[in-house]
Amino acid sequence: MARISGVDLPRTKRIEIGLTYIFG
């Protein structure tokens, strides 16, 4: 994710937040 962090930052950030929210 760190690789595409600069390209798809919003998407990656959203996925991270989603996973964190789901898995707590």
N, C-alpha and C positions, 0 to 999 in steps of 0.2 A: 504493500500500500504506500510505502514511503516513496517508491519510484514514481507512481502516478499522482503523488500528493500534489505536485505543482501543476499537473494537468487537470485532474479531476478532484480538486480540493473539496468543493462543496459536496460532491457525491460521496467521496470517501469519508468525509466528516459525518455526513448523514448516516452512512452505513455503520460507522463506529458508534455513533450515539445510539442508533437503533439497537445494535448488538448489546451495548452496555445497558440499555433500558430493558431489553428482554431478559438478558442473563443476570441483570442486577449488578 
